[in-house]
Amino acid sequence: MAKMQALNCRECGKEYPTEALHVCELCFGPLEVKYNYTEIKQAISRASIEAGPRSLWRYSALLPIEGTPTVGIHAGFTPLVRANNLGAFLGLDELYIKNDCVNHPTLSFKDRVVAVALTRARELGYETAACASTGNLANSVAAHAAQAGMQCYVFIPGDLETAKVLGNLIYRPKVIEVEGTYDDVNRLCSEIAAERRWAFVNVNIRPYYAEGSKTLAFETVEQLGWQAPDHVVVPMASGSLLTKIWKGLNELHTVGLIGPVSTKVNGAQAEGCSPIATAFKQGRDFFKPVKPNTIAKSLAIGNPADGYYALKTAMESGGQMETVTDEEIVEGIKLLAQTEGIFTETAGGVTIGVLQKLVKQGIIKKEDVTVAYITGNGLKTQEAVVDSVGRPIRIPPSLVKFEQMFG
Amino acid sequence: MSKLRFHIRFPEEKIPEPIIYQIGHEYNVVTSIRRADIRETTGWMDVEFSGETQEIERAIEGLRQKGVLVDPIELNVVE
């Protein structure tokens, strides 16, 4: 029997073949990959994983592909940095940063999900990759499609900053600027995904795409010496990443690689776009969509597809959710850079800001093994910090002057 | 004939109104509710609209004019 048993509706449980489907035809609930864990358990071991490639594909037994990976061969297996300086600053004995700032090839965690999505898409016979994105996802899809020799369509809102458009154009996909509001772009892309035989990674390929996020959990556990952390702090956009880290941790237990999981999964959002965290704090099991207004553009999803499931996950794991202001995001970026030498984009500032709050609130304690997920590189959002990092000290080309100033 | 799927959200003041019934009368579309959660202060439905594409688009615009929020079934796909 294959390791992928079916696609399974997360609401009614109806099963579907493992094709390019994402919505249950019966109840319109989202579909998720269902695995044959009994078979996987027999085939997987710590040793077999440790002998695998230094990429996310060392966990291919728990990923939704049938053959060998063909796209994104080098994605994943990013450093888990023991953050002694930041830990000391916050009062934590054992803090780690999972640093996806250095993911290959486009410096964000999206390289994980896109590697899995496009490998699966090619298995399903797709020759064209597509996505709708304002940033990291578009970069990653365009880069991977270029490497894989696939046609590529990237849909973006018409008012996107030049630098972000350039980051896509360099890979030579067809970049399509859609006139109208964000909602118009969203609706059009959903309709195009239904009409064309394209691998729209976060629409019709979403059940496979989302599974790539589990590798952040797998790597964390392995890099901690096959131990699940006490707390994780995860940025939330669609909410998918948080749910998949929880799924990944529990899968490792299911296949016998670790004991029962008691990790508390904490979610982080920017105050200017916090539909999930706000619902959590108000004790609601549903979220109210919002119009985003934050510098954390990569988390600015006002009507998140996995918001409901993220709420459930935080509650089930005993985690919390918190928000930070734009000012706190910038402070978080600077704090991580100045203590650990890691320059993160705004989403990372959200994670660090929320980590700091959870420690102050006593939710994360001194002795807790804690992992903060840093999902993107600061070089991509330099505009967020350009006014708050000071200027170079200008001196004439004179040793005397230098000694006067710094001697 | 097209079939399109939408996620529809009702603000609190619209909860008592029979909006889906009205849309079926005002436009030449058939509505099929697959999942819903209607509470005192908020509500949503996952609905399939069947009909000519242009008529479905008119019905969706009609829903928006009634103050109802309409999104693709996938919610936000721009990431």
Interface residues (C-beta under 8 A of the other chain):
Chain A: E11 H22 V23 L26 C27 F28 G29 C131 A132 S133 T134 N136 L137 F155 P157 Y182 D183 V185 N186 R187 C189 S190 E191 A193 A194 F200 N202 V203 R206 A237 S238 F286 K288 P289 I301 G302 N303 P304 A305 G307
Chain B: L4 R5 R9 R34 R35 D37 T42 W44 D46 E48 L69 D71 P72 I73 E74 L75 N76 V77 V78 E79
